[in-house]
Amino acid sequence: MKADLAERFRPVAPPQVLDRVYSDDQYNRLVGVVQDHGPWPMILAHHFKSPEEVVATSSGEVPEGVTLTWDPFLNPVFRGYLARGGVCLYPEIEDCYHNPEFLAKVRAYWRAQYAMPESMLFNISGPCGGGGSPHVDGTRFRGLNLDSSPVWLLNIMAKSGLFKRWQAKKAQVIAWYYRGRIGGSFTYWPDGPQNPPQQLKAPMWGKAVVVENEMMYHTAEMNGPSAMRKPEGLAYESRIGKDMSGPGWQIMNNDQVIQQIPEEEVRFLVHWGAQIFMDYDELKVSLDHSDDLSIDQAFDMLIADLRARGETFEVPTDPISDRAFIRLLTRAYDLGKPTIFPPDPVEDMIAA
């Protein structure tokens, strides 16, 4: 059954590689927003309240008897939102979000009639480890999305295969800016997680892909000098901001600087996402909320499926935050980890 479910995780079409999707002026304005409105929290702090939620969102399961802590998941990759729903949060980059070229590209990618911008975010890091276990991005379902539900639950719902009737069609334009000489590539499994991956190779200044990341396992390759990839003192609460003393960036715990990052080692990702509607009927049912899914209905369906599978458990009073229940769901709907990876970047092979 796991193999059958995993086999479904393929994007609607192979990722389409693009170049220079943002002009130099747009890039400078995007970076300016990040510089002016920081410091920014780690991805972990944006989306997760417990280590169990991280595992539920990625791949693998928690071994029995193991008490999880944050430490294995700490990776100095930071995130902020530039737009939510139909609203660009920073007027100076509205043309980047309400982008007719992007809308045309994602409609063509899906061969659909309609597309609607849904969100825009960025990731920024200096040297860091790989982007965690290969994972799929949190999708939306009619009635449930990242604004109303935790990302771990949305990923479990997608992995279960129980909610296809409500699952939104989505597409992204994802662009990278990284001049570093060690690693930093984008690794993805367009043919399913048990088949060989592909890579968009760094350096990739302005390279981008049109993709359906909710149905394609992917991860970031480790990048930068290995000695700098996990700064001492890195914590769940750490933040990144512009280094006011020079051209680089710095990671801070409150007012304490724990790492300074040279500008040439910064890896910057801009993630633009849209919702796709194949025709007017599909658009209408989304807008009129005539077939929405509630969070209680989602948990009822998951609980019924767990019982049909023969699982024995107590129904938690607060399933959205019950760590034992999250572990159960993770184990039940674990699709297995990808087993084929590209080789890690080797620092000795980098020319001086």
RAWO-V930300 format. One record per run of one state. SS is the DSSP state (hx for helix, st for strand, lp for the rest). FROM is the first residue (numbers start at 1). TO is the last residue. If there is no record, write none. Layout:
ss | from | to
SS | FROM | TO
SS | FROM | TO
//
This chain:
ss | from | to
lp | 1 | 1
hx | 2 | 7
lp | 8 | 15
st | 16 | 19
lp | 20 | 23
hx | 24 | 36
lp | 37 | 39
st | 40 | 42
hx | 43 | 47
lp | 48 | 50
hx | 51 | 57
lp | 58 | 70
hx | 71 | 73
lp | 74 | 76
st | 77 | 84
lp | 85 | 86
st | 87 | 88
lp | 89 | 90
hx | 91 | 97
lp | 98 | 99
hx | 100 | 110
lp | 111 | 113
st | 114 | 125
lp | 126 | 127
st | 128 | 128
lp | 129 | 134
st | 135 | 135
lp | 136 | 140
st | 141 | 141
lp | 142 | 143
st | 144 | 144
lp | 145 | 150
hx | 151 | 160
lp | 161 | 166
st | 167 | 167
lp | 168 | 168
st | 169 | 178
lp | 179 | 182
st | 183 | 183
lp | 184 | 185
st | 186 | 189
lp | 190 | 197
st | 198 | 200
lp | 201 | 206
st | 207 | 211
lp | 212 | 212
hx | 213 | 215
lp | 216 | 216
st | 217 | 220
lp | 221 | 222
st | 223 | 223
lp | 224 | 225
hx | 226 | 228
lp | 229 | 238
st | 239 | 242
lp | 243 | 248
st | 249 | 253
lp | 254 | 255
st | 256 | 261
lp | 262 | 262
hx | 263 | 265
lp | 266 | 266
st | 267 | 277
lp | 278 | 279
hx | 280 | 287
lp | 288 | 294
hx | 295 | 308
lp | 309 | 322
hx | 323 | 332
lp | 333 | 346
hx | 347 | 349
lp | 350 | 352
//
